Amino acid sequence: ADKLDTLLDENLEFAFDDKLGYLTQCPTNLGTGMRASVMLHLPALEKSRTIGRIAGNLSKLGLTIRGAYGEGSEPSGSLYQLSNQVTLGISEKAAIENLENITKQLVSQEQQARERLAKSIDIQDSVSRSLGLLKSAMVMTHDEALKLLSNVRFGILSGQIKDVTADVVDSLMEK
C-alpha cells in the first residue's frame, strides 16, 4: 500500500499543506488522509454489555468503533468496524500500529468474555436455538440471519458446536 501511495503521489497532484498535511473533503481526515479499519466480531463483549465502555475508551486512544457499515450504522450480528479517528499529527505507520495493538487487545478481551459466557445455560440455549432456526427456517431477513449466524459463530469458537466451522459461518456472514 505504501508503494502504491508513493507511486500515486509522484504522478498525481494532491491538495497538500506543509502544516496540515493532505487536505481532504472531510476535515476530520486532514493530515495523513488515511483511514484504516478492521472488522471484528464481538458477540461476547456485546452480550456482557461492555462494548459501550470500550467505545468510550477507544475514543480517548484516537480510535472509533461503529457498526460494520461505517459511520452512523448500527452493529448487526455483533459485527463492528474499528478504525483510526486521528489523521493529523500522526504518521500512517503509527496509526496502523495503534490500530493493530488495540485490535489485539479487543480480540483478547473478546476471548476472555467468551470463556466466561460460554458456561451460561442461557447462552448455550441461544446458540442451539440459533443453529436450529438456521437449519429449518424457510425465510428470514438479512438482519435476523446475521444475528443467528453470530450466535452460531460464538458457539463454534466456544466449543459448543463442533460440526460446523467458523469459516463456513464467516462466508455466510459476508454475503
Phi and psi in degrees as GROMACS dihedral restraints (atoms count N, CA, C in turn):
[ dihedral_restraints ]
;  ai    aj    ak    al  type     phi  dphi    fc
    3     4     5     6     1   -64.8    20    10
    4     5     6     7     1   -39.5    20    10
    6     7     8     9     1   -64.9    20    10
    7     8     9    10     1   -41.6    20    10
    9    10    11    12     1   -63.9    20    10
   10    11    12    13     1   -42.4    20    10
   12    13    14    15     1   -58.8    20    10
   13    14    15    16     1   -45.4    20    10
   15    16    17    18     1   -63.8    20    10
   16    17    18    19     1   -44.3    20    10
   18    19    20    21     1   -60.6    20    10
   19    20    21    22     1   -45.4    20    10
   21    22    23    24     1   -63.9    20    10
   22    23    24    25     1   -41.9    20    10
   24    25    26    27     1   -63.1    20    10
   25    26    27    28     1   -34.0    20    10
   27    28    29    30     1   -74.9    20    10
   28    29    30    31     1   -25.2    20    10
   30    31    32    33     1  -111.6    20    10
   31    32    33    34     1    -8.7    20    10
   33    34    35    36     1  -125.8    20    10
   34    35    36    37     1   158.6    20    10
   36    37    38    39     1  -102.5    20    10
   37    38    39    40     1   115.5    20    10
   39    40    41    42     1  -103.2    20    10
   40    41    42    43     1   150.2    20    10
   42    43    44    45     1   -72.4    20    10
   43    44    45    46     1   116.3    20    10
   45    46    47    48     1  -140.5    20    10
   46    47    48    49     1   137.4    20    10
   48    49    50    51     1  -120.6    20    10
   49    50    51    52     1   136.2    20    10
   51    52    53    54     1   -59.4    20    10
   52    53    54    55     1   -31.3    20    10
   54    55    56    57     1   -90.9    20    10
   55    56    57    58     1   -38.7    20    10
   57    58    59    60     1   -95.2    20    10
   58    59    60    61     1   -18.3    20    10
   60    61    62    63     1    88.2    20    10
   61    62    63    64     1  -146.3    20    10
   63    64    65    66     1   -72.1    20    10
   64    65    66    67     1   133.6    20    10
   66    67    68    69     1   -95.8    20    10
   67    68    69    70     1   121.8    20    10
   69    70    71    72     1  -117.8    20    10
   70    71    72    73     1   167.0    20    10
   72    73    74    75     1   -62.4    20    10
   73    74    75    76     1   -34.5    20    10
   75    76    77    78     1  -100.1    20    10
   76    77    78    79     1   117.7    20    10
   78    79    80    81     1   -57.7    20    10
   79    80    81    82     1   -26.5    20    10
   81    82    83    84     1   -72.0    20    10
   82    83    84    85     1    -9.7    20    10
   84    85    86    87     1  -103.4    20    10
   85    86    87    88     1     9.4    20    10
   87    88    89    90     1   -57.6    20    10
   88    89    90    91     1   150.5    20    10
   90    91    92    93     1   106.9    20    10
   91    92    93    94     1  -112.0    20    10
   93    94    95    96     1   -73.0    20    10
   94    95    96    97     1   -28.5    20    10
   96    97    98    99     1    73.2    20    10
   97    98    99   100     1     4.9    20    10
   99   100   101   102     1   -98.4    20    10
  100   101   102   103     1   131.1    20    10
  102   103   104   105     1  -119.9    20    10
  103   104   105   106     1   111.4    20    10
  105   106   107   108     1  -104.9    20    10
  106   107   108   109     1   142.5    20    10
  108   109   110   111     1  -147.5    20    10
  109   110   111   112     1   158.6    20    10
  111   112   113   114     1  -131.8    20    10
  112   113   114   115     1   150.2    20    10
  114   115   116   117     1   -98.2    20    10
  115   116   117   118     1   133.8    20    10
  117   118   119   120     1  -129.7    20    10
  118   119   120   121     1   142.5    20    10
  120   121   122   123     1  -103.5    20    10
  121   122   123   124     1   111.3    20    10
  123   124   125   126     1  -124.7    20    10
  124   125   126   127     1    55.7    20    10
  126   127   128   129     1   -66.4    20    10
  127   128   129   130     1   -36.6    20    10
  129   130   131   132     1   -69.6    20    10
  130   131   132   133     1   -39.6    20    10
  132   133   134   135     1   -68.2    20    10
  133   134   135   136     1   -33.5    20    10
  135   136   137   138     1   -69.6    20    10
  136   137   138   139     1   -47.6    20    10
  138   139   140   141     1   -65.3    20    10
  139   140   141   142     1   -32.4    20    10
  141   142   143   144     1   -85.5    20    10
  142   143   144   145     1     3.5    20    10
  144   145   146   147     1    58.4    20    10
  145   146   147   148     1    36.5    20    10
  147   148   149   150     1  -105.7    20    10
  148   149   150   151     1    -3.8    20    10
  150   151   152   153     1   -64.9    20    10
  151   152   153   154     1   -34.3    20    10
  153   154   155   156     1   -64.4    20    10
  154   155   156   157     1   -44.7    20    10
  156   157   158   159     1   -63.9    20    10
  157   158   159   160     1   -42.2    20    10
  159   160   161   162     1   -61.8    20    10
  160   161   162   163     1   -42.5    20    10
  162   163   164   165     1   -59.0    20    10
  163   164   165   166     1   -41.7    20    10
  165   166   167   168     1   -63.1    20    10
  166   167   168   169     1   -41.6    20    10
  168   169   170   171     1   -68.0    20    10
  169   170   171   172     1   -36.8    20    10
  171   172   173   174     1   -63.1    20    10
  172   173   174   175     1   -37.2    20    10
  174   175   176   177     1   -59.1    20    10
  175   176   177   178     1   -38.4    20    10
  177   178   179   180     1   -68.1    20    10
  178   179   180   181     1   -20.3    20    10
  180   181   182   183     1   -98.1    20    10
  181   182   183   184     1     8.3    20    10
  183   184   185   186     1    82.2    20    10
  184   185   186   187     1    19.3    20    10
  186   187   188   189     1  -123.6    20    10
  187   188   189   190     1   162.3    20    10
  189   190   191   192     1  -136.3    20    10
  190   191   192   193     1   149.1    20    10
  192   193   194   195     1  -125.4    20    10
  193   194   195   196     1   135.1    20    10
  195   196   197   198     1  -149.1    20    10
  196   197   198   199     1  -179.0    20    10
  198   199   200   201     1   -61.8    20    10
  199   200   201   202     1   162.8    20    10
  201   202   203   204     1   -59.4    20    10
  202   203   204   205     1   -24.2    20    10
  204   205   206   207     1   -95.1    20    10
  205   206   207   208     1    16.5    20    10
  207   208   209   210     1    91.1    20    10
  208   209   210   211     1  -162.9    20    10
  210   211   212   213     1   -53.8    20    10
  211   212   213   214     1   128.9    20    10
  213   214   215   216     1    85.1    20    10
  214   215   216   217     1    -5.7    20    10
  216   217   218   219     1   -92.6    20    10
  217   218   219   220     1   145.2    20    10
  219   220   221   222     1   -86.4    20    10
  220   221   222   223     1   146.5    20    10
  222   223   224   225     1   -67.3    20    10
  223   224   225   226     1   139.6    20    10
  225   226   227   228     1  -131.5    20    10
  226   227   228   229     1   134.1    20    10
  228   229   230   231     1    66.7    20    10
  229   230   231   232     1    25.4    20    10
  231   232   233   234     1    59.4    20    10
  232   233   234   235     1    25.9    20    10
  234   235   236   237     1   -94.7    20    10
  235   236   237   238     1   128.4    20    10
  237   238   239   240     1  -128.4    20    10
  238   239   240   241     1   149.8    20    10
  240   241   242   243     1  -108.9    20    10
  241   242   243   244     1   122.5    20    10
  243   244   245   246     1  -105.9    20    10
  244   245   246   247     1   127.1    20    10
  246   247   248   249     1  -144.2    20    10
  247   248   249   250     1   160.9    20    10
  249   250   251   252     1   -72.6    20    10
  250   251   252   253     1   145.2    20    10
  252   253   254   255     1  -107.5    20    10
  253   254   255   256     1   -27.0    20    10
  255   256   257   258     1   -96.4    20    10
  256   257   258   259     1   125.3    20    10
  258   259   260   261     1  -125.7    20    10
  259   260   261   262     1    -4.8    20    10
  261   262   263   264     1  -108.9    20    10
  262   263   264   265     1   127.8    20    10
  264   265   266   267     1    82.9    20    10
  265   266   267   268     1    15.0    20    10
  267   268   269   270     1  -141.4    20    10
  268   269   270   271     1   142.2    20    10
  270   271   272   273     1   -77.7    20    10
  271   272   273   274     1   160.1    20    10
  273   274   275   276     1   -59.9    20    10
  274   275   276   277     1   -41.3    20    10
  276   277   278   279     1   -62.4    20    10
  277   278   279   280     1   -44.5    20    10
  279   280   281   282     1   -64.7    20    10
  280   281   282   283     1   -38.6    20    10
  282   283   284   285     1   -63.5    20    10
  283   284   285   286     1   -42.8    20    10
  285   286   287   288     1   -68.9    20    10
  286   287   288   289     1   -41.3    20    10
  288   289   290   291     1   -61.9    20    10
  289   290   291   292     1   -41.5    20    10
  291   292   293   294     1   -61.8    20    10
  292   293   294   295     1   -45.5    20    10
  294   295   296   297     1   -61.4    20    10
  295   296   297   298     1   -43.9    20    10
  297   298   299   300     1   -62.6    20    10
  298   299   300   301     1   -45.2    20    10
  300   301   302   303     1   -63.3    20    10
  301   302   303   304     1   -44.9    20    10
  303   304   305   306     1   -68.3    20    10
  304   305   306   307     1   -36.8    20    10
  306   307   308   309     1   -59.5    20    10
  307   308   309   310     1   -45.6    20    10
  309   310   311   312     1   -60.1    20    10
  310   311   312   313     1   -41.2    20    10
  312   313   314   315     1   -65.0    20    10
  313   314   315   316     1   -42.6    20    10
  315   316   317   318     1   -64.1    20    10
  316   317   318   319     1   -41.5    20    10
  318   319   320   321     1   -61.9    20    10
  319   320   321   322     1   -41.5    20    10
  321   322   323   324     1   -63.9    20    10
  322   323   324   325     1   -44.2    20    10
  324   325   326   327     1   -62.7    20    10
  325   326   327   328     1   -39.7    20    10
  327   328   329   330     1   -62.4    20    10
  328   329   330   331     1   -44.2    20    10
  330   331   332   333     1   -63.3    20    10
  331   332   333   334     1   -41.8    20    10
  333   334   335   336     1   -65.0    20    10
  334   335   336   337     1   -43.9    20    10
  336   337   338   339     1   -65.0    20    10
  337   338   339   340     1   -37.7    20    10
  339   340   341   342     1   -62.6    20    10
  340   341   342   343     1   -43.0    20    10
  342   343   344   345     1   -60.8    20    10
  343   344   345   346     1   -40.5    20    10
  345   346   347   348     1   -67.7    20    10
  346   347   348   349     1   -47.2    20    10
  348   349   350   351     1   -72.7    20    10
  349   350   351   352     1   -28.8    20    10
  351   352   353   354     1   -61.3    20    10
  352   353   354   355     1   -19.6    20    10
  354   355   356   357     1   -81.3    20    10
  355   356   357   358     1   -14.3    20    10
  357   358   359   360     1   -74.1    20    10
  358   359   360   361     1   129.0    20    10
  360   361   362   363     1   -63.6    20    10
  361   362   363   364     1   -33.2    20    10
  363   364   365   366     1   -64.7    20    10
  364   365   366   367     1   -41.1    20    10
  366   367   368   369     1   -67.8    20    10
  367   368   369   370     1   -44.4    20    10
  369   370   371   372     1   -60.0    20    10
  370   371   372   373     1   -40.8    20    10
  372   373   374   375     1   -64.9    20    10
  373   374   375   376     1   -42.6    20    10
  375   376   377   378     1   -61.4    20    10
  376   377   378   379     1   -40.6    20    10
  378   379   380   381     1   -63.7    20    10
  379   380   381   382     1   -47.6    20    10
  381   382   383   384     1   -63.2    20    10
  382   383   384   385     1   -42.8    20    10
  384   385   386   387     1   -62.8    20    10
  385   386   387   388     1   -40.9    20    10
  387   388   389   390     1   -61.8    20    10
  388   389   390   391     1   -44.5    20    10
  390   391   392   393     1   -62.7    20    10
  391   392   393   394     1   -42.8    20    10
  393   394   395   396     1   -61.2    20    10
  394   395   396   397     1   -44.9    20    10
  396   397   398   399     1   -63.5    20    10
  397   398   399   400     1   -43.1    20    10
  399   400   401   402     1   -62.9    20    10
  400   401   402   403     1   -34.3    20    10
  402   403   404   405     1   -75.4    20    10
  403   404   405   406     1   -29.2    20    10
  405   406   407   408     1  -116.5    20    10
  406   407   408   409     1   -16.0    20    10
  408   409   410   411     1   -69.2    20    10
  409   410   411   412     1   145.3    20    10
  411   412   413   414     1   -96.4    20    10
  412   413   414   415     1   -32.2    20    10
  414   415   416   417     1  -141.3    20    10
  415   416   417   418     1   138.2    20    10
  417   418   419   420     1  -157.3    20    10
  418   419   420   421     1   158.4    20    10
  420   421   422   423     1   -77.1    20    10
  421   422   423   424     1   164.0    20    10
  423   424   425   426     1   -60.8    20    10
  424   425   426   427     1   -44.1    20    10
  426   427   428   429     1   -62.9    20    10
  427   428   429   430     1   -42.7    20    10
  429   430   431   432     1   -63.4    20    10
  430   431   432   433     1   -42.9    20    10
  432   433   434   435     1   -61.0    20    10
  433   434   435   436     1   -43.1    20    10
  435   436   437   438     1   -61.9    20    10
  436   437   438   439     1   -42.4    20    10
  438   439   440   441     1   -64.2    20    10
  439   440   441   442     1   -43.1    20    10
  441   442   443   444     1   -67.1    20    10
  442   443   444   445     1   -43.3    20    10
  444   445   446   447     1   -62.9    20    10
  445   446   447   448     1   -36.9    20    10
  447   448   449   450     1   -61.0    20    10
  448   449   450   451     1   -44.8    20    10
  450   451   452   453     1   -63.0    20    10
  451   452   453   454     1   -41.3    20    10
  453   454   455   456     1   -65.7    20    10
  454   455   456   457     1   -41.8    20    10
  456   457   458   459     1   -61.2    20    10
  457   458   459   460     1   -42.0    20    10
  459   460   461   462     1   -56.7    20    10
  460   461   462   463     1   -45.9    20    10
  462   463   464   465     1   -63.6    20    10
  463   464   465   466     1   -36.1    20    10
  465   466   467   468     1   -66.6    20    10
  466   467   468   469     1   -49.5    20    10
  468   469   470   471     1   -68.8    20    10
  469   470   471   472     1   -25.0    20    10
  471   472   473   474     1   -90.0    20    10
  472   473   474   475     1    -2.4    20    10
  474   475   476   477     1    90.2    20    10
  475   476   477   478     1     1.5    20    10
  477   478   479   480     1   -73.5    20    10
  478   479   480   481     1   -38.7    20    10
  480   481   482   483     1  -107.5    20    10
  481   482   483   484     1   125.9    20    10
  483   484   485   486     1  -117.0    20    10
  484   485   486   487     1   -12.9    20    10
  486   487   488   489     1   -98.1    20    10
  487   488   489   490     1     8.1    20    10
  489   490   491   492     1  -133.9    20    10
  490   491   492   493     1   143.4    20    10
  492   493   494   495     1   -99.4    20    10
  493   494   495   496     1   155.9    20    10
  495   496   497   498     1   -62.6    20    10
  496   497   498   499     1   -32.3    20    10
  498   499   500   501     1   -61.1    20    10
  499   500   501   502     1   -40.1    20    10
  501   502   503   504     1   -63.7    20    10
  502   503   504   505     1   -46.6    20    10
  504   505   506   507     1   -64.7    20    10
  505   506   507   508     1   -42.4    20    10
  507   508   509   510     1   -57.5    20    10
  508   509   510   511     1   -44.1    20    10
  510   511   512   513     1   -65.4    20    10
  511   512   513   514     1   -34.9    20    10
  513   514   515   516     1   -71.1    20    10
  514   515   516   517     1   -36.4    20    10
  516   517   518   519     1   -69.3    20    10
  517   518   519   520     1   -26.3    20    10
  519   520   521   522     1   -75.9    20    10
  520   521   522   523     1   -20.8    20    10
